[in-house]
Amino acid sequence: NHAKFKPSESSTFISNGRSYNISYGSGTLTVVLGYDTLRIQTITVRKQEFGLSKNEPTQPFYYADFDGILGMAYPSLAVGGTPTALQGMLQQDQLTQPIFSFYFSR
């Protein structure tokens, strides 16, 4: 019941063949790693590594109001050493300072 990323429809997606499991309180999520171009407003990060969910527990993901998760944790918390989106932005000179924020609205 969610929009899904379709790697075959992206001209810049590259699979790297690695996978791992992430454990949540409600179950385990299996992800396959790949690279693609990440765009947020005017920021573009080429070959950003990210995980695509392969199978996931029904709760809470099926009923959630979101279609994916963009990891914004500290690099030391990234599963498998995957570079965070913020690291990619900094490495590719997309930010003038190492600061990133977002706004939650109701």
N, C-alpha and C positions, 0 to 999 in steps of 0.2 A: 504493500500500500504506500510505497514511497517512490520518489524519482530516483533513478539509478544511473550511476556513471557507467557509460558503455565504452570501454577502452578501444574497441574496434572502430568507433566513430571519431576518435581523436587522431589527428595526423601527427601529433607530437608524443603520444604515449609510448613508453618503452617498458616492458616487463623485465624484472631482473631475476625472476624465478625463486626468490627467497620467500618464505612464509614463517609466521609465528602465531602463537596464541596469546590473547590478552584476557586475563581473568577479571571479571567483575563480580560483585556480590550476587548477581542473578544468573551467572553462567559464564561460559567462555566464548570468546569471539575469535574466529580464525581469519587472519588477514594475509593477503599476498602483496608483496611489495612491487612498486613500479615507479616510474618517473613520468612527469608531465609538466606542462607549463601552468603555473599558478598565476591567476590574475585577481587582484583585489583593488578595485577602483583604478588608480593610475600605476599601481605597483605590478610589475611582471617579474616572476622568478622562473627561469628556464631550468628544466630538469630537476624540479623539486621532487624529492622522494616522498612517497606516502603509501599508506596501506589501504587496500580495497578489501572490504569484508567479503569473505567467502561463504561462511555460514555463521549464523548468530542466534543466540537464544531468543525465544519469542518475547520474553519480558526483559527489559522494558522497550527494546528497540522497535518491535512491530507497532506498538501503540504510541510511540513517541511522536511529538510534533516536529521533529527535525529529520533531515535526510542524511546527515553525516556529521562527523566530528572533525573539527580542525584543531589539532593538538596545540595548545598554547602553554604547555608546561615548560619548566626549566629544562635545558638540554640533558642534565643528569637524570631526569625522570623519563626521558624518551625511551620507549621499549625498543630493544635491539640496536640502540645507538643511531636510530634514524634521525637525520638533521631536522630540526623544527622549521616551520615556515619562517619564523623570525630570523633564525640563523641563515636561511637561504636569502632572505631580503638583505641582511647585512653583508653577506659574502658577495652579493651581486650589486652592491652599492645602490640599493633601492630606497634606503632611509638615510637621512642626514644625521640622525642620532639613533642610538640603540634603544629606542622607546617605541612601544606599540600599545595602543589602547583601543577599547571598544565600548560601546554604549548599549546597555540593556534597556529596552522600553517595555511597557506593558502591552 
